[in-house]
Amino acid sequence: MNTATCSNWNQLADRTLSGDCLSRPECLAVLQAADDVLLEQLAAAYRVRRHYWGNRVRLHYLLNAQSGLCPEDCHYCSQSKISTAEIEKYPLLAKDKILAAAGRAAELKAGTFCMVISGRSPNESTFQRVLDAVESVKANYDLKICACLGLLSAEQTDRLAAAGVDRVNHNLNTSEAHHADICTTHEFGDRLNTVNHVKAAGITTCSGGILGMGESDDDVIDLALALRELGVTSVPVNFLIPISGTPFAEVNSLTPRQCLRILCLFRFLLPSQEIRIAGGREVHLRSLQPLGLYAANSIFVGDYLTTAGQAAHQDWQMISDAGFVLEAADGSPLTETSTPLTAIGLSSG
Ligand code: SF4
């Protein structure tokens, strides 16, 4: 197989389903394929997605529980110390606000409530308040909880496990080789350590990346392979939203078709994992968003950390129109899958 050609995408799906890992030339072929074979690639990726996930789609809901004021310099992030983006900045929200957000997550049919706080890692007082909020959310809602709290020690991940946190998100973000181009205040190895602490604590691992930050195709492959080697369970695939006031404000290399090829590659290399189209879905996939569901099996509903997402009813409608069904927190399909047209202001006549 040449680097940018593949005559049979279904063979890649067969090999993936039999447990093989694609070779680097095969991975490059996925990323560098011509637009006119995109539907064939998606059909092959869908065979793998359907094997593990059927036609179910998981919804996650994000709460930016503490915003801005971060001492790190992640170049993509509006909350970093070097960002001049005009965003709301606040310390950890009070418990009643966190509970209200969890209520909103349940209302929007999300199975997982993701609590994110800005910062390198939480201090003891913030950490204790997060544990307290986790216990209250668990007591009041049938939601899985994912905590994204920055770099964590083994002692902190053990305490999160004891408090009932279901999963912890900590993204590798990019390849090891590209990491120094996106952040200088911590290293790729720091991120790996946190994910390994999460694993050791017996908490489900959620780790993915941000694509479109000037990385090469080899960096994309290295990221996916690193996540495969770590054995993470859930993989958010973000597409960079260039935010004014950040160093990456003008970086915009993605096309909707390239985003779909990246999602196909992730499905081939991470076949059984929960792959989530995360930030940048609306910005970069645009009218091709539903096609992303043929490779990925999860999306965020509601807004992102500091940018708005599309309305929840549009997400539900997209899922239903494409023949997919929502999944409950326990993994079972939700029976009420479609939104009545009248509820979204459309008449069926
Ligand atoms: S990504 Fe996290 S650690 Fe990096 S600047 Fe933003 S809030 Fe800080």
Boltz pocket constraint, residues with backbone or C-beta under 6 A from the ligand:
constraints:
  - pocket:
      binder: B
      contacts: [[A, 70], [A, 71], [A, 72], [A, 73], [A, 74], [A, 77], [A, 78], [A, 79], [A, 80], [A, 81], [A, 117], [A, 118], [A, 119], [A, 120], [A, 150]]
      max_distance: 6.0
